[in-house]
Amino acid sequence: MNSSPPDPTVLHPMAGQPRVVQLKPLLTSPLIEAGDYSYYDDPDHAGDFETRNVLYHYGPERLVIGRFCALATGVRFLMNGANHRMDGPSTFPFPMLGGAWADHADLLSDLPARGDTVVGHDVWLGNGATVMPGVRIGNGAIVAAGSVVTRDVPDYGVVGGDPARLIRLRYDEQDIARLLALAWWDWPAEHLTAHVRTLMAGNVDALEAAAPQPG
């Protein structure tokens, strides 16, 4: 039996399954960051995540994805470049098409900025979910398939719908505070390896008992 943890730098962690890619070794854009072990699953275009799934990304806003996140097929992040002016009679971005219209590029330089899009640790994004610009999704959250996330999602929240709304919290406030304090996603991989069953099928008490001891 292999006692070593998986390698977070391997692009295709599942033998014979090119549809699954770990994001950290895939990404090349300085505007996109993903933590160890976060993965994307797509039967056709897994390797094109940066161009097919992160849209209108002209900067300077960043997309930050934490560790241990699971992204299903078709998850999309709409970045701030998708915004259009809405304070004039037309929303059409004339300068973008060049020619003499490019002389008015300043009209595109002060679009509403919503900041970075941030996905916490241990987040599950369901099939076809769309995340709008500047949204922050908390640690341990679940986003249902087909959802359109237009506002922040709390830690350990379950959201769904268009627009996505909070369905429930996975734990009560006291246990959420305990989980955030434990921050298991920061534990050494070797320690996680010894406690995978607790992480996947245990409870907060068991996870607390499994935490690395200081020193």
C-alpha positions as CSV (number, residue, x, y, z in Angstrom):
1,M,0.0,0.0,0.0
2,N,1.3,3.5,-0.9
3,S,1.7,5.5,2.2
4,S,2.8,8.8,0.5
5,P,0.3,11.6,-0.1
6,P,-0.5,12.5,-3.8
7,D,1.7,14.9,-5.6
8,P,0.0,18.4,-6.0
9,T,2.3,19.2,-9.0
10,V,1.0,16.3,-11.2
11,L,-1.3,17.7,-13.9
12,H,-3.4,14.6,-14.4
13,P,-3.7,12.9,-10.9
14,M,-6.0,10.0,-12.1
15,A,-4.4,7.5,-14.3
16,G,-6.2,7.2,-17.6
17,Q,-8.4,10.1,-16.9
18,P,-7.2,13.2,-18.8
19,R,-10.5,14.9,-18.0
20,V,-9.3,15.6,-14.5
21,V,-6.6,18.3,-14.0
22,Q,-5.1,19.8,-10.9
23,L,-5.3,23.5,-11.4
24,K,-2.0,24.7,-9.8
25,P,0.3,23.0,-12.3
26,L,-2.0,24.0,-15.2
27,L,-2.2,27.7,-14.6
28,T,0.0,30.2,-16.4
29,S,-1.7,33.5,-15.9
30,P,-0.3,35.7,-13.1
31,L,-3.9,36.8,-12.5
32,I,-5.1,33.3,-11.6
33,E,-4.0,31.4,-8.5
34,A,-5.1,28.0,-7.2
35,G,-4.0,26.1,-4.1
36,D,-2.7,22.5,-3.8
37,Y,-5.0,19.7,-4.9
38,S,-7.8,21.9,-6.3
39,Y,-9.0,20.3,-9.5
40,Y,-11.2,20.8,-12.5
41,D,-13.1,18.0,-14.3
42,D,-14.1,18.2,-18.0
43,P,-14.3,15.4,-20.5
44,D,-13.4,17.7,-23.5
45,H,-11.5,20.8,-22.5
46,A,-9.9,20.3,-19.0
47,G,-6.6,21.8,-20.2
48,D,-8.3,25.0,-21.5
49,F,-9.6,26.1,-18.1
50,E,-7.9,29.5,-18.2
51,T,-9.5,30.5,-21.6
52,R,-12.8,28.6,-21.6
53,N,-13.8,28.9,-17.9
54,V,-12.3,32.3,-16.8
55,L,-14.0,34.8,-19.1
56,Y,-13.4,38.6,-19.8
57,H,-10.3,38.5,-17.7
58,Y,-8.3,41.6,-18.7
59,G,-7.1,42.5,-15.2
60,P,-6.1,43.8,-12.8
61,E,-8.6,41.8,-10.8
62,R,-7.5,38.3,-9.8
63,L,-9.1,35.0,-9.5
64,V,-7.9,33.2,-6.3
65,I,-9.0,29.6,-5.7
66,G,-8.0,27.9,-2.4
67,R,-6.8,24.4,-1.6
68,F,-8.8,21.2,-2.0
69,C,-11.5,22.7,-4.2
70,A,-13.6,20.6,-6.6
71,L,-14.8,22.3,-9.8
72,A,-17.2,20.3,-11.9
73,T,-17.5,20.5,-15.7
74,G,-18.6,23.9,-17.0
75,V,-17.9,26.0,-13.9
76,R,-17.3,29.5,-15.2
77,F,-15.9,32.7,-13.6
78,L,-17.1,36.0,-15.2
79,M,-14.5,38.6,-14.4
80,N,-14.8,42.4,-14.3
81,G,-14.1,42.8,-18.0
82,A,-17.6,41.6,-18.6
83,N,-19.0,44.9,-17.2
84,H,-20.4,47.6,-19.5
85,R,-21.2,51.2,-18.8
86,M,-24.8,51.8,-17.9
87,D,-24.9,55.5,-17.3
88,G,-25.5,56.5,-20.9
89,P,-28.2,55.8,-23.5
90,S,-26.2,52.8,-24.9
91,T,-24.4,50.0,-23.1
92,F,-22.4,49.1,-26.2
93,P,-18.6,49.2,-25.8
94,F,-17.8,51.2,-29.0
95,P,-14.1,51.8,-28.4
96,M,-13.4,48.1,-28.0
97,L,-13.9,47.6,-31.8
98,G,-11.1,50.0,-32.8
99,G,-11.0,52.4,-35.7
100,A,-11.9,56.0,-34.8
101,W,-13.9,54.7,-31.9
102,A,-10.7,53.7,-30.1
103,D,-10.1,57.4,-29.5
104,H,-12.7,57.1,-26.8
105,A,-11.0,54.3,-24.9
106,D,-11.2,56.4,-21.7
107,L,-14.9,55.5,-21.6
108,L,-13.9,51.9,-20.8
109,S,-11.3,52.7,-18.2
110,D,-13.6,53.6,-15.4
111,L,-16.0,50.7,-15.4
112,P,-17.4,49.6,-12.0
113,A,-14.6,47.6,-10.3
114,R,-15.8,44.8,-8.0
115,G,-12.4,43.5,-6.9
116,D,-10.9,40.1,-6.9
117,T,-13.0,36.9,-7.1
118,V,-12.0,34.6,-4.3
119,V,-12.9,31.0,-3.7
120,G,-12.0,29.7,-0.2
121,H,-10.6,26.3,0.7
122,D,-12.6,23.0,0.4
123,V,-15.2,24.5,-1.9
124,W,-17.4,22.3,-4.2
125,L,-18.7,24.1,-7.3
126,G,-21.3,22.0,-9.1
127,N,-21.7,21.4,-12.8
128,G,-22.3,24.5,-14.8
129,A,-22.1,26.9,-11.9
130,T,-21.3,30.6,-12.8
131,V,-19.6,32.9,-10.5
132,M,-20.0,36.7,-11.1
133,P,-17.2,39.3,-10.7
134,G,-15.9,40.1,-7.3
135,V,-17.8,37.4,-5.5
136,R,-16.2,35.7,-2.4
137,I,-17.1,32.1,-1.7
138,G,-16.3,31.0,1.9
139,N,-14.4,28.0,3.1
140,G,-16.3,24.7,3.0
141,A,-19.1,26.1,0.8
142,I,-21.1,24.1,-1.7
143,V,-22.6,25.7,-4.9
144,A,-25.3,23.7,-6.5
145,A,-25.2,22.7,-10.2
146,G,-26.4,25.4,-12.6
147,S,-26.3,28.2,-10.0
148,V,-25.4,31.8,-10.8
149,V,-23.5,33.2,-7.8
150,T,-24.0,37.0,-7.7
151,R,-23.2,37.7,-4.0
152,D,-20.8,36.4,-1.4
153,V,-21.3,32.9,0.1
154,P,-20.7,32.4,3.8
155,D,-18.3,29.8,5.2
156,Y,-19.9,26.3,5.0
157,G,-22.9,27.7,3.2
158,V,-24.9,25.7,0.7
159,V,-26.3,27.9,-2.1
160,G,-28.3,27.2,-5.2
161,G,-30.5,28.8,-7.9
162,D,-30.3,31.8,-10.3
163,P,-29.5,34.0,-8.6
164,A,-28.0,31.7,-5.9
165,R,-29.5,31.9,-2.5
166,L,-28.5,30.4,0.8
167,I,-30.2,27.1,1.3
168,R,-28.7,26.2,4.6
169,L,-25.4,26.1,6.6
170,R,-23.6,22.8,6.8
171,Y,-22.9,23.3,10.5
172,D,-24.1,25.6,13.3
173,E,-22.1,28.8,14.0
174,Q,-20.1,27.3,16.9
175,D,-18.9,24.3,14.8
176,I,-18.1,26.6,11.8
177,A,-15.9,28.7,14.1
178,R,-14.2,25.5,15.3
179,L,-13.6,24.3,11.7
180,L,-12.2,27.6,10.7
181,A,-9.9,27.6,13.7
182,L,-8.7,24.1,12.8
183,A,-8.0,25.1,9.1
184,W,-7.3,21.5,8.2
185,W,-6.4,22.6,4.6
186,D,-3.2,24.0,6.1
187,W,-2.1,20.7,7.7
188,P,0.9,18.9,6.3
189,A,-0.1,16.5,3.6
190,E,1.5,13.6,5.5
191,H,-0.8,14.4,8.5
192,L,-3.8,14.6,6.3
193,T,-3.0,11.3,4.8
194,A,-3.3,9.7,8.2
195,H,-6.7,11.2,8.8
196,V,-8.5,11.1,5.4
197,R,-11.3,9.0,6.9
198,T,-11.9,11.5,9.6
199,L,-12.0,14.3,7.1
200,M,-14.4,12.6,4.8
201,A,-16.7,10.8,7.3
202,G,-16.0,12.0,10.8
203,N,-17.3,14.9,12.8
204,V,-15.9,18.1,14.2
205,D,-14.9,16.5,17.5
206,A,-13.0,13.8,15.7
207,L,-11.3,16.3,13.5
208,E,-10.3,18.4,16.5
209,A,-8.8,15.3,18.2
210,A,-6.8,14.6,15.0
211,A,-5.3,18.1,14.7
212,P,-1.5,18.3,14.7
213,Q,-0.1,19.0,18.1
214,P,2.0,22.2,18.4
215,G,5.8,21.7,18.7
